[in-house]
Amino acid sequence: MSDSNKINVPDFLKTLDRLFASENLEKAEQLLESTLEKARSLGDWSAEISILSEMMGFYRRNNKADKGLKAVQDGLALIEKHSLKSSVSGATVMLNAATTLKAFGKAAEGIPVFKAAERTFNDKLDPNDYRFAGLYNNMALSYVDTDDLKSAEEYYLRALSILSTCENGECEMAVTYCNMAYMYHKADPEDERINKVMSRAEECLESQKVARDGYYAFTASKCYSAFEYFGFFVYADKLKKISEKIYESNR
């Protein structure tokens, strides 16, 4: 297939990122759908998988279950068809698919997909590779949903171990700590570890090493509800205002 008959995926992703940074979700969805249609018309299945993976994340964040689960179904079918399960790129899409299954109430279905991705990562990646953090965090969330809290804590701690060695890992560590608070609360609302991990989340978000950019705004918007839920109302309000200010400046 010549380049003229292929989607320029890097350019597509750059445009998509700009729309996300300005929170222009309507145009982002239009871009996703039109580019997927174009990839299919060209027979560019490699680009199609990339676009479907982006769709999984987009529909997950915007709570569009039907479209998100359809993207999962189509993405996993392409991975199977083109024998990509043992490749890192295929495993990365599988991780995204399993995360989307969890988001839409199908955590038990997603865990075998996570495990398949984990096997490939173990075979192909350095043990400290950053991609393990996303795998471990999302596996932990699914284990929480299935009430296997022992496995959930194990995978959260694995994720923190990886992120602590990564440059600019503080934002994701903050999200991990917030999720751990929910996990501890599920088992025991009076667990003293709740306040400890929420304090650590705040330390991560206040780190001077963290750029106050679009990704920080996205992280803040994910974390502020946890701070509010656990009674850190002043800090929750601060995060919400920071997030709104960053998004506004990017428009």
Helices and strands as residue ranges (DSSP letters): G 3-5, H 9-21, H 25-42, H 45-61, H 65-81, H 88-103, H 107-124, H 131-145, H 149-163, H 170-187, H 193-205, H 214-229, H 233-250
